[in-house]
């Protein structure tokens, strides 16, 4: 049983070493980008399973990320005090799902607790994934990509045009997400280290869950679907159910990432639901390898960290678009799956002439 979890030890060691290294070099500010990269990576490993194992291309996962973030932000910031006498509010108060606080002007407000908001946001994302997945997953290839792209555009337009979601300004002043005791997801500099470990703990838990799923009977069914869906269906594999369930799971991963990222940043804007965000996630999965969970994780951390540090500057979206095109042309199985030895040998070995053949 322990051998099953040995591959995760280097990942845990990496997390600890990054913290120690930044502490010794007095560069703890790097942990901010590493924390955000971990949340984005949580979405990406979920998308990797959909693309690499279920064989489905989704360009709408930024929408699920935005659903999680926006709903959690709205429920924990929008004042419900005018409705305190309603039956629903009294019921929520009796269940301990409401909390009182103050806005930036010192006025008393009543909002949903972060835990209740998180659960609500994730459930809504799962429900929408279910409703969209039933018809959409009957499509294949670019037809499915276009359908999920349409969903992402709809979510973007809703958050951009809705006053409830802050329109173009988004939602700010999102309160910390208190998990337990003194552990809270927030952007407070004094809690930078604890937030770093919370984010990476969530990411490690996510990849452990997905690895166990891939190594199970479900994973074998997904690989069969990816290899030859018609053959898998003829052998009794319920392809529609497996594809739908894994699509919903990936949407849940994206929504959870959106919730935690929003509470960590203390805000969320409509750019998180943009089409280029979805393209970026697909590009990262492609670079790491469609069916390479560890490759997707490594590239998610690396590329998101570089992006968040501003390495690509104003050409950020263009860089990810170019990356996607180059990978699809020259390394469709992913950058980490390239056999450099055989490539170099083929390049430097003398070519045989037609007469020699």
Phi, psi and omega in degrees: 000319181295326180300331182297330184255003179299322179299342182274347181296317176300325179294315179296320178297321178299316181300314181293318182296322178297317178297314181295319181295316179292329177291315181293326183265005179057044179234044181297344180296339176295336181295335178298310179290326178293325178293314179295323178297324179295319179293318176296323180295329178299317176297317188291322179291329174293319177293327179299320179293320179296314184281314188277330184250322177270349177071027182247132179262120181243126175249026181237012185287339173296330177295317178293322176300315180293323178301313179298312183292313184292317180295317178297319179295316182294316182293333182263001180234333183282126186288126179256008183302322179297344182251019187295339181269359180282158182296320182297314180295321178295322178293316179296322179294320179295329179275358180075027183261004178244152174218151180258148178202197179230144176275186184293346179260003179086006179280143179287133178229156176240125183225169176286143178293150180303322179298313179295321179295319179298312181297318179298314182297317181294320179294321178296318178297318179295319179296316178295321177297322178294312183293323179283322185294326182303307178279322188291322184285357171282346178273164180224159173059225185290339177295317177294319179300318180292322180296314179290328175297319177299320177298316180298320179294321178299314179298317179300315181293326180295310182291332181285329186257350185270127177294327180299326180263015172084003181051225185290340180278342182074202181237128178241182180057036177286129185287163176298151178259098181283115181278307179193133178060237181265000180277119181218143176272112181201169180268013180297126182300328180291343180249022183299316182292314180297322177294325176299314181287329176297313181297313181287330174297319178295319180294316178298317178299321180294317182287329174297316179299314182292323178297317177296323179295316181295325180278359182264186178298325178297318179297320178295322178294320179295320178294324178294320179296317181293321182290312180199095186298318181295320179293319178297319179295321180291337179271005175100005178282126179282082188299319182298317182292317181295317180295319180294316182296319181287329176294318178295318179299317180294326177294323177296317177301316181295319181294318178298317177300319179296319179298308184293321178298319182295316179290330177291316179282338184077011181191167174207144180235167183297342179298335180293341179258005184293156181299320182295335175296316179295320177298319179299315181296318178295320180298318181295318177298319180296319180295317181287334183118125185305320181244039182231091186298317179292322178296317178297321179296312181299313182290328177297316180293313184295307185290321178292322178298314179297321180294314181293332177279357177078022181297323183272352177061220182284353180265019186306305181296322179296321180298315180291328175294317178296318178303315180298316181296314182297317181295318180296328182279317191247341180214065185298340178270001179108150183296323183281355179258003179288129176271093184297326181299310181292325178295315180293321179296319179293328182286318186269345180289141181293135180281138180280140177282168181297326181290323179294325179288000000 
